[in-house]
Amino acid sequence: MKTAEILMADGIMPNLKGFEFLVKAIEIAKVNQDFRTCKVYEEIGKSCNSTATSIERGIRHAITHSCKIKPKIMLSKKKIDNSTYISYVAYCSSHEIEIF
C-alpha cells in the first residue's frame, strides 16, 4: 500500500492540513530509519514554507483525528506520539505489511 492509502484507511483524509506533512514525514522515515522528528519537521517546514512548530502541530492534529474516529493503529491504551506513528506506518509501508 502507498503511504497516502494507509493514512486514508486509518481515517486521515487529504483535507486535513497535516495529511501532506505526514506523508512527507513517513517518506523520509522510510529512507532514513534513524530519523529525528525535530529535523524532519524542519526539513518539511523548509519545503512547505512553514515552521517546524506548524508541521508538528499539523501532524499531531491528523494523528489525533485518526485516533478519535478509527483507533485501529493505536499501539496501546495511551495516546500515540508522532514519531511512533510515523515509524510504525513507515515500517509497515516499506515492508508491505497490511495493518488494517
C-alpha positions as CSV (number, residue, x, y, z in Angstrom):
1,M,0.0,0.0,0.0
2,K,1.1,3.5,-0.7
3,T,1.6,5.9,2.3
4,A,-1.4,8.0,1.4
5,E,-3.6,4.9,1.1
6,I,-2.5,3.7,4.5
7,L,-3.3,7.1,6.1
8,M,-6.7,7.3,4.4
9,A,-7.5,3.7,5.6
10,D,-6.7,4.9,9.1
11,G,-9.1,7.9,8.8
12,I,-6.6,10.6,7.9
13,M,-8.1,12.3,4.9
14,P,-6.3,14.6,2.5
15,N,-8.4,17.6,3.6
16,L,-6.6,17.7,6.9
17,K,-3.7,20.1,6.9
18,G,-1.3,17.5,8.5
19,F,-2.0,14.9,5.8
20,E,0.7,16.1,3.4
21,F,3.1,16.8,6.2
22,L,2.5,13.3,7.5
23,V,3.0,11.7,4.0
24,K,6.3,13.6,3.7
25,A,7.5,12.6,7.2
26,I,6.7,8.9,6.5
27,E,8.5,9.0,3.2
28,I,11.6,10.5,5.0
29,A,11.4,7.8,7.7
30,K,11.2,5.1,5.0
31,V,14.5,6.3,3.6
32,N,16.2,7.1,6.9
33,Q,15.2,4.8,9.8
34,D,17.3,6.7,12.3
35,F,15.4,9.9,11.7
36,R,14.9,12.6,14.3
37,T,11.4,14.1,14.3
38,C,12.6,17.6,15.0
39,K,14.9,17.5,12.0
40,V,12.1,16.1,9.8
41,Y,9.8,18.9,10.9
42,E,12.4,21.4,10.0
43,E,13.1,19.8,6.6
44,I,9.4,19.6,5.7
45,G,8.9,23.2,7.0
46,K,11.6,24.5,4.6
47,S,10.0,22.6,1.6
48,C,6.5,23.8,2.6
49,N,7.5,27.4,3.5
50,S,6.3,26.8,7.1
51,T,7.7,26.5,10.6
52,A,8.7,23.2,12.3
53,T,6.2,24.0,15.0
54,S,3.3,24.2,12.5
55,I,4.4,21.0,10.9
56,E,4.5,19.2,14.2
57,R,1.1,20.6,15.2
58,G,-0.5,19.6,11.8
59,I,0.9,16.1,12.1
60,R,-0.3,15.8,15.7
61,H,-3.8,17.0,14.7
62,A,-4.0,14.5,11.9
63,I,-2.9,11.6,14.2
64,T,-5.3,12.7,17.0
65,H,-8.1,12.9,14.5
66,S,-7.4,9.4,13.3
67,C,-7.3,8.0,16.8
68,K,-10.7,9.6,17.6
69,I,-12.6,8.2,14.6
70,K,-10.7,5.0,13.8
71,P,-8.5,3.8,16.6
72,K,-7.1,0.7,14.7
73,I,-3.5,1.8,14.8
74,M,-3.3,2.6,18.5
75,L,-0.4,0.6,19.8
76,S,-1.6,0.9,23.4
77,K,-4.2,2.5,25.5
78,K,-2.1,5.6,25.7
79,K,-2.1,8.4,23.1
80,I,0.3,7.6,20.4
81,D,3.1,10.2,19.7
82,N,4.1,11.5,16.3
83,S,7.4,9.7,16.0
84,T,5.9,6.3,16.9
85,Y,3.1,6.7,14.4
86,I,5.5,7.8,11.7
87,S,7.9,4.9,12.4
88,Y,5.1,2.3,12.5
89,V,3.5,3.4,9.3
90,A,6.9,3.8,7.5
91,Y,7.9,0.3,8.6
92,C,4.6,-1.3,7.5
93,S,4.6,0.6,4.2
94,S,8.2,-0.2,3.3
95,H,7.8,-3.9,4.2
96,E,4.4,-4.1,2.6
97,I,2.7,-5.2,5.8
98,E,-1.1,-4.7,5.8
99,I,-2.1,-3.0,9.0
100,F,-5.8,-3.0,8.5
